[in-house]
């Protein structure tokens, strides 16, 4: 069967969503019951939907989230002190649009990283760029970048994401290079982008982890004063579940 010239032209113009809808309508006879405006509206809707799906897939790939998680799958029944109303409000994403920060603290295994990934996934769905980084690995990469010339490029990439997720903050004290890099990252992002941090340590111990009092004051000023907070408690959710659960 020969292709309709319109179908060929739609593909040539890169309108693949419209082309697929055109082909399906022509094949099943649905077009007979549509007027011209309804036909065009359906084709445009399919094109817009396809492009939105492609953008989301691209954003999700670039985010490099550690886990597959979605805000719809959050388990609010677990006894860990998660405020349902607060989390659902954060899932709406207004804090990201307002360039606020978010701090997620609590003991190991209560789902901090999973919740962070869920909020990151939602931000991708909301057409925002996201970048996930584990803090220990991040500072290693930045230290290596100083020697191989990648350091400016790495800092630039950390500064431009709408939401930067820094996971596992505070596992070890910062050295001078890490302190300087963290301040540069937060200075670039402050008031322009949002940063989310997960940590096992309560916020009042972060000053000691940073080490240098001057740097600590500057870093925490840029990170904490406009930050929403989720403070979790309780036993590890991993107990009795084996590997990391699909819901948290």
WOPE-V445953 format. One record per pair of residues at least 12 apart in sequence whose C-alpha atoms are under 8 Angstrom apart, sorted by the first residue. I is the first residue (numbers start at 1). J is the second residue. Records with the same first field share a line. If there is no record, write none. Layout:
I->J  J
This chain:
7->19  22  23
15->47
16->47
17->43  46  47  48  49  50  51
18->43  44  46  47
19->43
21->42  43  46
22->43
55->127
56->124  125  127
59->124  127  128  129  130
60->121  124  130
62->130  131
63->120  129  130  131  132
64->131  132
65->117  120  121  131  132
66->113  117  132
67->113  114  117
68->114  117  118  246
69->114  115  117  118  121  246  247
70->117  118  119  121  122
71->88  91  115  118  119  121  122
73->247  248
74->115  247  248
75->247  248
79->233  234
80->110  232  233  234  235
81->231  232  233  234
82->230  231  232
83->230
90->119
91->119  122
93->123  126
95->194
96->162  163  193  194
99->190  191  192  193  194
100->191  193  194  195  226  227  228
101->194  195  196  223  224  226  227  228
102->194  195  196  197  227  228  229  230
103->196  197  198  199  224  227  228  229  230
104->116  196  197  198  199  229  230  231  232
105->198  199  200  201  202  203  229  230  231  232
106->199  200  201  202  231  232  233
107->200  201  232  233  234  235  236
108->200  236
109->235  236  237  238
110->232  233  234  235  236  237  238  248
111->237  248
112->198  199
113->167  198
114->247  248
115->248
116->165  196  198
120->163  165
123->163
128->162  163
129->161  162  163
130->161  162  163  164  165
131->158  161  163  164  165
132->164  165  166  167
133->164  165  166  167
134->166  167  168  169
135->166  167  168  169
136->168  169  171
139->178
142->154  181
143->177  178
155->181  184  185
158->185
159->185  186  188  189  193
160->189  193
161->193
162->193  194
163->193  194  195  196
164->194  195  196
165->195  196  197
166->195  196  197  198
167->197  198  199
168->197  198  199  200
169->197  198  199  200
170->199  200  201  206  209
171->199  200
172->209
173->208  209  210  211
174->209  210  211
175->210  211
179->210  215
180->215
182->219
183->215  218  219
186->219  222  223
187->222
190->222  223
195->223
207->220
